Amino acid sequence: MPKFSFNLGSFIVNLTIGWFFMSFLQAAVSALRAGTRGDIIPRFKTIAFFHDRPAAILNIAIMAGIWVVTTTLWFMLKRR
């Protein structure tokens, strides 16, 4: 595998995009489960901007889990 170089700016941009994407997915799932399709955008805003703390904490936990799994896979593949 090629040498990896860390870029802080790229990391922040990707983390922000991932945060908003995960917030939208979580809002879509919760709105569809509740049967209110029109509630997706307001729910997205409350999750994305930390107005709904339990949903934001769930978002952080999901993203941390994804990070742990992908980092583990990266190092396992790099070691091969």
C-alpha positions as semicolon CSV with decimal commas, in nm:
position;residue;x (nm);y (nm);z (nm)
1;M;0,000;0,000;0,000
2;P;0,123;0,351;-0,067
3;K;0,252;0,569;0,215
4;F;-0,026;0,748;0,402
5;S;0,005;1,119;0,482
6;F;-0,244;1,286;0,716
7;N;-0,408;1,609;0,597
8;L;-0,594;1,794;0,873
9;G;-0,799;2,010;0,635
10;S;-0,923;1,709;0,440
11;F;-1,001;1,527;0,765
12;I;-1,216;1,816;0,894
13;V;-1,404;1,850;0,564
14;N;-1,470;1,475;0,545
15;L;-1,579;1,461;0,909
16;T;-1,822;1,749;0,855
17;I;-1,970;1,593;0,542
18;G;-2,001;1,260;0,725
19;W;-2,169;1,429;1,021
20;F;-2,434;1,596;0,806
21;F;-2,489;1,277;0,602
22;M;-2,533;1,065;0,916
23;S;-2,767;1,328;1,064
24;F;-2,978;1,324;0,749
25;L;-2,995;0,943;0,744
26;Q;-3,093;0,933;1,109
27;A;-3,360;1,200;1,054
28;A;-3,497;1,015;0,751
29;V;-3,521;0,684;0,936
30;S;-3,686;0,836;1,242
31;A;-3,932;1,039;1,031
32;L;-4,025;0,740;0,818
33;R;-4,072;0,522;1,127
34;A;-4,303;0,786;1,273
35;G;-4,491;0,819;0,942
36;T;-4,417;1,190;0,898
37;R;-4,224;1,239;0,575
38;G;-4,252;1,618;0,602
39;D;-4,061;1,613;0,929
40;I;-3,727;1,506;0,777
41;I;-3,565;1,850;0,732
42;P;-3,660;1,996;1,074
43;R;-3,547;1,672;1,241
44;F;-3,223;1,683;1,041
45;K;-3,152;2,035;1,164
46;T;-3,214;1,942;1,528
47;I;-2,976;1,645;1,505
48;A;-2,705;1,815;1,297
49;F;-2,682;2,123;1,518
50;F;-2,692;1,933;1,853
51;H;-3,041;2,046;1,962
52;D;-3,139;1,682;2,015
53;R;-2,859;1,556;2,240
54;P;-2,951;1,184;2,252
55;A;-2,968;1,167;1,872
56;A;-2,638;1,354;1,839
57;I;-2,473;1,118;2,087
58;L;-2,605;0,822;1,889
59;N;-2,458;0,982;1,576
60;I;-2,120;1,020;1,747
61;A;-2,130;0,657;1,864
62;I;-2,211;0,529;1,514
63;M;-1,934;0,737;1,358
64;A;-1,684;0,623;1,623
65;G;-1,780;0,261;1,558
66;I;-1,730;0,306;1,185
67;W;-1,393;0,469;1,253
68;V;-1,276;0,181;1,475
69;V;-1,378;-0,085;1,221
70;T;-1,229;0,091;0,919
71;T;-0,905;0,178;1,101
72;T;-0,868;-0,184;1,212
73;L;-0,926;-0,304;0,856
74;W;-0,674;-0,049;0,725
75;F;-0,398;-0,171;0,955
76;M;-0,481;-0,536;0,888
77;L;-0,455;-0,478;0,512
78;K;-0,144;-0,267;0,549
79;R;0,026;-0,545;0,745
80;R;-0,041;-0,800;0,468
